[in-house]
């Protein structure tokens, strides 16, 4: 049983900042990557950023230079620092872990709303 605890979402004004966190528990001893995806109303789920166990990172072009992904691989913990937020960043943000087997697990999501 894999469990996620996601936190940190909320309402912020354009130009503001938020930090998300995700802790994954269960029988996961190694993984290909952990990451954040988001889904805005009426749109498909899209990649935000990923981080490998070794610390390698990857970002969507839309968030490069504004968002920073980090984590603690030993504790299956993942963070996302979001700066200079825009209204188009409004979405439900999901934490995910992708295993080497190809299996994916998803958190329940945390809402981020950017509005004045």
SULJOVEN-V368735 format. One record per residue. N is the residue number from 1. PHI is phi in whole degrees, 0 to 359 (NA if undefined). PSI is psi in whole degrees, 0 to 359 (* if undefined). Layout:
N,PHI,PSI + N,PHI,PSI
This chain:
1,NA,122 + 2,256,130 + 3,236,144 + 4,242,141 + 5,235,108 + 6,253,144 + 7,205,167 + 8,110,353 + 9,289,173 + 10,162,194 + 11,256,132 + 12,217,152 + 13,281,155 + 14,306,137 + 15,90,351 + 16,276,186 + 17,228,153 + 18,213,155 + 19,235,134 + 20,251,150 + 21,225,155 + 22,213,128 + 23,240,126 + 24,251,129 + 25,237,161 + 26,124,190 + 27,274,66 + 28,239,112 + 29,252,341 + 30,205,159 + 31,204,161 + 32,286,308 + 33,201,159 + 34,248,155 + 35,197,174 + 36,242,132 + 37,239,164 + 38,218,154 + 39,222,116 + 40,273,159 + 41,302,128 + 42,78,6 + 43,237,166 + 44,281,157 + 45,294,138 + 46,226,154 + 47,292,139 + 48,253,302 + 49,196,152 + 50,228,160 + 51,217,127 + 52,278,169 + 53,299,330 + 54,280,353 + 55,100,2 + 56,291,142 + 57,235,157 + 58,214,138 + 59,231,148 + 60,292,147 + 61,302,327 + 62,292,343 + 63,243,355 + 64,302,135 + 65,86,347 + 66,245,325 + 67,251,148 + 68,228,125 + 69,261,140 + 70,209,173 + 71,179,179 + 72,234,103 + 73,297,326 + 74,293,336 + 75,251,9 + 76,49,47 + 77,242,142 + 78,223,144 + 79,230,157 + 80,219,115 + 81,263,123 + 82,243,116 + 83,246,161 + 84,50,50 + 85,294,146 + 86,240,157 + 87,305,327 + 88,286,355 + 89,276,353 + 90,298,124 + 91,184,171 + 92,270,122 + 93,259,127 + 94,247,136 + 95,270,142 + 96,220,153 + 97,233,129 + 98,248,120 + 99,272,162 + 100,297,336 + 101,288,345 + 102,102,350 + 103,288,145 + 104,238,140 + 105,237,146 + 106,231,144 + 107,281,180 + 108,276,345 + 109,96,150 + 110,226,135 + 111,277,133 + 112,241,124 + 113,236,125 + 114,247,110 + 115,201,148 + 116,265,*
